[in-house]
Amino acid sequence: MVKNKYIMENQKSRVLAIISLGLIVLLAFGVLAQTIASTSGEYGQTNGLINKNKNVNNDPQYLGDTEIQAENFVKLVLIPESNVAKDGIAEYKIVLYDLHPQAKCAVGDASNEKCAGNQIYQYKISFKGNEGVNGKIAVAGATETYEGYAVSVDAGQSVSFPLSVATKNAGTSYFYVIVKGQDSSAEVEGKIVVFSNPENNVTTTEPTGIEGIPYGDDGIEVSDVSFFIGKGFFLNADETDGKDLDLKILNKDNSLEGKARIGKNSFRVEGTNTGNSVKLHFFDVDSNQEVYSFAGKILKFGDFTLLKGNLQNSNGQNVGTLTATSNQGDDIKNIVVPKYEEVKEKTAINEVISINEEITGKTESSDEVYVKAVKIEDEKFLYIFPTGNKILYVESVKGDKVSTTKIKENHEVEIEGYNVKVGSLEDDKNIEFSITKTE
């Protein structure tokens, strides 16, 4: 009896030991699984899905839900985006737009910080040039650090600063202006164009050092707009979404025609302008149906042009605002050359023409060609005997390539992918170019 009791107790101990071992194994698997999940979360993924509940890197743009994109509340505009250097130096203006919503509080309501006054945001703005390109941003009262200049901007407002860029590189050189804030950042690309002979470069406008660029209607009226080529942004009605804007508009037969890109969508544009008032209609390039209409003003502020107004959908509902600035200096004349069309343009000695293709999406900077009429000479046979004809010397820039081409009066040559025909050369202030895209 005692022996049987001993055997039963021994079997019971074995069962308990097996159960305990099983519990230990299960517990170990549980800890291991938790560790794996935690480790995956540190890299932002769990079973191939981004972890929506953990911000281990303290990212200020983390929103807790990967299906929602972080908003960007700052926009940089460079005026002009391209400029021709005189003695290797060109002048620009940088405009920083803060896109944070402005405080909207009841009168007398000072219950929180935003109601007590509009929020002020801090940014660092800096310059970065390609090899051989140096820049200086003139920020009054600010000291430059390795992060750039410190700038303060009220919510929904803008400030601007002069920028001087210098290079000895011939051709087109590139640089970047970068701004970083606590919750937003932006970058804009600029170009400085240097022709081969510095003596022939046109004079650029000196910086005026204005404090800011107004959003309002106070500007000089622009009554004769032959074209508008510029970039900017679209901001929706409740100021929660913004998209890049690219505009190329020409004045044809007293009406405006061109193309536009808002975000990734391209449109055909038609419209009219009276004085500084502009009306535009945006058509889908595939269906040819009108999608949006625009009503605004085009204003001249010294050395750049501003286009700003409201955008409505086909039902007449306001969907937001468009803001764009001309992206070339006053010393550069812009033309757009569509395929299979001839574009005629009057020019003069030392005037620079920028030749662009029509918008088919986002235009590559490397496709842009600059040409300049340098001088007119009499053609001579054997370098001695005048033939009665004249020759025009034309300098061209595409990328870092600078070339000089001779064109006889009433003759045509190919320059960097374009057929350029020259008319009469009797008047060096009234030279006609006829330009077509080379097939």
Residue, then its C-alpha position, 0 to 999 in steps of 0.5 A: m500500500v505504501k509502495n503504491k502510494y509512493i508510485m502515485e506521488n512520483q507520477k504526480s510529480r512527473v506530470l506537474a514537472i511536464i506541465s511546468l516545463g510547458l508553461i515555461v516554453l509558452l512564456a518564452f515564446g510569448v516574450l520572443a514574439q513581443t521582442i520581435a514585434s517591438t523590434s519591427g516597430e522600431y524600424g516602422q514595420t510589423n509584418g510588412l505594415i508600417n507601425k502606426n502607433k510608435n514614433v521612436n525617432n521623435d519625427p516632428q512630422y509623424l502623424g500616427d497614421t501612415e495613410i495621412q501625409a504630413e503637411n508642408f507649411v512653407k513655400l520658397v519662391l526665387i525671383p527670378e529663377s534664371n538671371v544673366a550675370k554681369d561680370g559674373i554676378a547676378e541679383y535675385k530675391i528670395v520670398l518665403y511664404d508661411l502657409h500656417p493657418q492664421a489665428k481665427c478667434a472671436v473678438g476679445d477671446a484671449s483664452n489661448e496663445k493663438c487668440a492672444g496674437n498670431q503665431i510666429y514661426q522660426y526658420k533657417i534659410s541657407f544657400k548651396g551652390n554647385e561647384g564654383v557658384n557662391g551666394k550671399i543672402a542679405v538678412a538684416g540683423a541676422t548672423e549666419t550659422y552652419e544651419g543658415y540664417a534665422v528668420s521669423v515669420d508670422a503665420g500666413q505672411s511672407v518676407s523677402f531677402p536679396l540674394s547675390v550669386a557669383t560664378k566664373n563658370a561659363g554657361t548655365s550654373y545651378f544653385y539652391v536656396i533651402v529653408k527648414g522649420q520645426d514642422s516644414s521645409a522647402e527648396v528652390e533651384g536657381k540658375i545663373v547664366v554667363f555668356s562667353n564674353p563678359e563685356n556683352n552681358v546685360t546689366t542686372t537690376e540691383p536688389t532693393g531689399i524690400e521687407g516683404i511681397p504683399y498679397g494684396d492689389d497694390g502694385i504697378e499696373v501691367s497693361d501690355v503682357s506679351f507672355f507670362i512664364g512662371k512658377g508658384f503654388f496652388l493653395n486650397a480654400d481651407e489652406t490645408d493642401g498645396k500643390d506646385l504650379d507651372l504656367k506658360i502663357l502667351n499673348k496671341d491675337n489679343s487673347l491669352e493661350g498657353k499651358a499649365r501644370i498644377g501638381k501632376n495634372s496638365f491643362r490647356v489654358e485660354g483667357t483674356n487680360t484687360g489692364n492688370s485684370v486676368k481671366l483664365h480658363f483651364f481645360d483638360v488636355d484629354s477631354n478638352q472640358e473646362v475644369y477650372s476658371f481663374a480670376g485675378k490680377i497681374l502686377k509689376f513689382g520693380d523687377f518681377t511680375l506677380l500673378k495672383g487670384n482665385l480658382q473656381n471649379s466648373n460649378g462656380q465654387n471657389v476651390g482656392t488661390l493661385t500665386a505665381t511669379s515670373n521666373q526670369g529677370d527683366d533682361i531675359k525675354n521668354i518665348v515658348v516654341p510649340k512643335y510644328e509652329e513658327v514663333k516670331e520675336k523681335t530682339a535687339i543687340n545684347e538682349v537675351i531670349s530664353i527659348n522653352e518648349e511647351i509644357t508636357g509635364k514638368t519641363e527639364s531645366s537642361d532643355e532651356v536654351y538662351v540666345k543673344a544677338v551680340k553684333i552685326e558686321d558687313e559680310k566680306f569676300l576673302y575678308i576684304f571685299p564687301t558683298g552688300n550682305k550683313i552677318l549677325y553674331v549670336e551667342s547661345v547657352k545650353g547647360d554648360k555649353v556656350s557657342t557663337t554662331k554666325i547667321k547671314e541676313n535672311h538666312e536660317v541656321e540650327i542652334e541647340g535643337y531650334n531652327v533660327k532664321v534672321g530677317s533684316l539686319e538694318d536696325d540693331k534694335n529691331i532684329e526679327f527671329s523666326i524660330t521653329k523646333t528642329e524635328 
